[in-house]
């Protein structure tokens, strides 16, 4: 691939990642709102059903195939399992813990993805970029403070959800290129609906018919989930993982702002310090990427 193509894909991938994080942060607030009226399993089922129907409708309009032999590949199996575990554990965490703390714990995802990309895809990650990602992870640890009493079982649910989402992102890069975003969206949301149905049966949750406001929240969740899902899958299938993934940290800005403004949650001094480190790590990665791109451009011009 040409150097200029990589630069362009990295830039587009970063924009898509920020868009995905913004929509997912708002979707989290929607799930948290509606969880006070509906069981978590039912929320997952309805969101999954709505998202799958949306992607299937778009696929039919654009004449894209919904089913393919490639959906039975090992990366797709791993992706579905990761999607289910990530959604289930994270949705429980949203229902049981403050939105700000859950969002902050989720910010450990980039380091898991970068490590996975280096191990699974043999992607070269510079020492400075590793340092920047680790700086962001340090910020997450300061926020979570695992040595304190606040790191409870509910916090562990958020950690398990984070690991599931990291696995989904890595699998998105490994799935066959023949599978388009719409196909991945259909099967991804079907797995979420299936997980919600199984969860409702296991927990013996009664079905509650949503009222008008709950339907509005659910429709908003489907719309946001569709946009965010499309954006993050696209971001993870182009460019360099280590150059794009750290921009997942932008979610903390959106999530904390929503938690403070709409849920009245408070931010401690240590959490503020952690947020600063996380934002700083993203800025460092951006600057390193720009510096690398400038060097590559200079070498390319010199060779010509």
Residue, then its C-alpha position, 0 to 999 in steps of 0.5 A: x500500500x502507498x504511503x499516502x494511502x496509509x496516511x489517508x486511511x489513518x485520518x479517516x479511521x480516526x474521524x470514524x473512531x471519534x464518531x463511534x465513541x460519541x454515538x456509543x456514549x449517548x447510546x450508553x445514556x439511553x440504555x441507562x435511562x431505559x434500564x430503570x423501566x425495562x430488564x437488561x435482557x429485554x433491552x438487549x433483545x429489542x436493541x438487537x432486533x431493531x439493529x439487525x432489522x435496520x442493517x438488513x433493510x439497508x442491505x436489501x436497498x443496496x442489494x448487498x447479501x446478508x448471508x454468506x459462507x464467510x460468516x462461518x469463519x473462525x474470526x466471525x465466530x470469535x467476533x460473535x462471542x466477543x460481541x455477546x459477552x461485551x454487550x451483556x456485561x457492559x449493559x449490566x454495568x451501565x444499569x448497576x454503576x454510575x455512567x462516568x465510572x463505567x465509561x472510564x473503565x471502558x477506556x482500557x480497551x485501546x491497550x488491549x487492542x494495540x497489544x492484540x494487533x501487535x501479537x495477532x497481526x504482527x503490526x509494528x508499534x513504535x516505542x513512543x506509541x507504546x508509551x503514549x498508550x500506556x500513559x492512557x492506561x495509567x490514567x484509567x488505573x488512576x480513575x478506577x483505583x483498583x485498590x480502593x473499596x469502589x472497585x467492586x463486582x459491578x466494576x468487574x462487570x465493566x472490565x469483562x465488557x471491555x474485554x469483549x469489545x476489544x475482542x470484537x474490534x480485533x476480530x473485525x479486522x480479521x474477518x474476511x474482506x468479502x463481508x461488508x459492513x451491512x452483513x457484519x451489522x446484521x449478524x452482530x445485532x442478531x447475536x445481541x438479540x439472541x444474548x438478550x433472549x437467553x439472558x431473560x430466560x436464565x434470569x426469568x425476567x418478565x416481559x414488560x411492554x415498553x411505554x411511549x417514552x421507553x419506545x422513544x429511548x429504544x428507537x434512539x438506541x437503535x439509531x445510535x447503535x447503527x451509526x456507531x457500529x458502522x463507524x467502528x467497524x469501518x475504522x478497525x478495517x482500515x489504516x493502522x490499528x495502533x494509530x487509530x485505536x487510541x482515539x477510543x479514549x475520546x469516549x471518556x470526554x463524551x461519557x463523563x460530560x453526559x454523566x455530569x450534565x444529565x445524571x448529576x454524577x460527581x468527578x473526583x480530583x483523581x478522576x480528573x487527573x486520570x482524564x487529563x492523562x488519557x486525553x494527553x495520550x491521545x494527543x501524543x499519538x496524534x502528534x507522533x502519527x503526524x510526525x511519522x507521516x511528515x517523515x514518510x512524505x519527505x522520504x517519498x519526495x526524496x526518492x522521486 
